[in-house]
Amino acid sequence: MSEVNDPLSTPDPPAAAQPGAVPPPPAGAVPAPAYVGGPPATMPIGQIRSTGTVILLSIVTLGIYSWYWYFKTHEEMKAHTGTGIGGPVALILAIFVGIVMPFLTSNEVGELYARRGQPKPVSAVTGLWVLLLGWFFLVGAIVWIVKTNGALNAYWRSVGAQG
């Protein structure tokens, strides 16, 4: 008696053996986060700003440049991701309730990384540098801007910004 090839009894070749097929993710893997606003290649990329220049201009202008920095960085992050508070809201908050901005800004920068499934180099907790040591010769504020602007610059470079 000859055996009949039953299509249900033969296993399918592994996904990797099928041309053009993508193997399934390993068990328990977290799916890659979806970008809001389209794939990363089509998103606007923010500008890289020298941390030293940001500190210097903020001191020389008695803090006015920091308002501009908040406006531009939040505007760029919102244009890039489609989420966040955006520039106008950041400016209003910076002028009227400035103490919240280090927390909000660091959180939004951290979220840029989280959307890509990467660990956050900064978070809202990073804002504590300003609150706890900001009074001591601006040490806390300088540490905060070095960490936050550095993380933001690193993110922009990772998506193709030059500078």
N, C-alpha and C positions, 0 to 999 in steps of 0.2 A: 504494500500500500504506500503510495507517495504522500509526502507531507504537503499540505497546502499552506502557502504563505498567508497568514492571517495578519492584516494590517494592524490589528489591535495588539498582537503579541510581540511585534518588533518595536523596540524602543527607538525614539527619535534620536538623531545624532545630537550631541551637545550643542548648545547655542553658539559656542565659539567655532564649531566646525561648519556652521551654516554661513554661506557668504553674506556679508553685510549685516550680520546679526550682532547685537550687543549682548554680552552675557548679563544675566540678572545680577543685581547687587547681592553681596553676601547677606546671609541671614542676620537680622538685627541692625542692618545699616540704616543710617538716617538719610533720607533722600536729599539731594542737593537743593538748597533754597532757591526759590524762584525770585527773579529780579522784578521789581515793580517798574513798569515803564519800558520794558523791552530788554533784549539781550545787552550785555555789557558793551559790546562794540558800538552800539547806537546811542549810548548814553553820553551826555556832555561830561567832559572831564574838567575838574577844577584846576585852579592855578596853584602852583607851588610857591609858598611864601617863606622867605628866610626868617627863621625864628629870631635871630639877632636883630634883624631889621624891624620885626613886629615889636619886640621889646623896646628898642630904641625909639621908634616913632610913637609908641604908646607913652613913654616917659616924656619925650620932648613936647608932645601935644597935650600933655596933662590928661591923658586918657581918651581924648577924642578919637584918635586913630583906632583904639580898641572897639569903638562903636562901629566904625567902618569895617574892621576885621570881622566882627560878629555878623554884620549884614552880609558881606560878601561870602564868607564861608558857609553860612546857613543857606544862602541863595544857591550856591553851587551844589551843596549836598542835596537840596530839594530838587534841583534840576536834574541831578544825576540819578536819584532814586525814585522821585515822585512822592516821597514822604518827608515828614519833618515840619518844622515850624516855618521855614523860609526866612528870607531876608527882612522884609518889613516887620514881621512879628518879632524877630530877633532884635531888631533895632529898637522897637518900642519897649521890649522887656529890658534891654540893656540900659536904656535911658531911665526908666521908671523903677525897675526892680532889678538892678544890676547884679545883685548877689546870687540870683538864680542862674545867671548865664554860664558860669564855669561848670555847673552841674549839667545843664541842658546841652551845652556844646560837647563836653566830653562824652555824654551819653550818645548823642547823634553820631559822633565820630566812631565810637565803639560799635554802633549798629551797622555802620558801613561794612565792617569786618564780619559781624554776625550774619549778615545777609549772604555772605559768601561761604559761610560755614567755618570761618576762621575764629580763633580765640580773640577776644576784645583786648587790645593793648591798653585802652582807657575806657572808663565807664563813669557814671554819675559820681561814684565814690572818689574819683580823681579830683573832683571839685573841692573836696575837703582841704586840699593843699592851700587854696586861697582862703578858705574860712579859718583854718587853724593857724596858719603861719603867714597869712597875707599882711598882718600888721607888723611883722618883724622885718623891716627894711625891704619889703616886697619879696622876701625869699620865697614864700609860698606861692605867690602869683607867678614868679619867674619859673619855679619848678613846674607849676601847672601848665604854663604856656609852652615850656620846652616839651613836656610829655604830650600835650594835646595837639599842638601844631606839628610836632614831630610825627605823631601817628597819622595825622591827616596828610602830611606831605608824603609819607611812606605809602599810604593808600593811593593817592593820586599817581605816584610813580608806578605802582603795581598795575594800574589800569592804562598806563601809557603816557602820562604827563611828562613833559621834559622840563628840566630846570634844576 
